[in-house]
Amino acid sequence: MMNEKVATIMIKDLITLSPDSLLSEVYQIFSTHKIHHIPVTEDGALVGMVTTYDLWKANISHEQYGSVSVSKVMSTKLVKIEPEDKVGTAAELFLDNRFHALPVVSEGKLVGLVTTFDVLKYEFKKEYKDAILFKDVLDKNEG
């Protein structure tokens, strides 16, 4: 059931930051977009990930966000997946490790991100062919 490639469900249009970016940028992105994970890259190569949990865990006051770099709080021990890996592999990694995002890397470069929400949405849409998601209904009416 989950034998399709991760590339079919991964997010390709990513917001990324550099290790030198400031936490104020991270906070702004989390506040204005519906995301909880931001890949950190250098020359297209993945070097870390900063999450809402990382911000919470760092216990840094909001007043200091303008002077603290992403490199101080980002996670660097990351599990990665390749575009050809199966959706089921991503699901298993999520269940085994209890995290919610996997960077998708090809030939050393970040090419996407897959989240637990992406896997859940993928399976949900397979089961329910007709759009029953409120957003999907809105998208159909606008198109």
Secondary structure, DSSP 8 states (H G I E B T S, - for coil): ---SBGGGTSB-S---B-TTSBHHHHHHHHHHSS-SEEEEEETTEEEEEEEHHHHHHHT--GGGGGG-BGGGT-B-----B-TTSBHHHHHHHHHHH--SEEEEEETTEEEEEEEHHHHHHHHHHHH--S--SHHHHHHHHH-
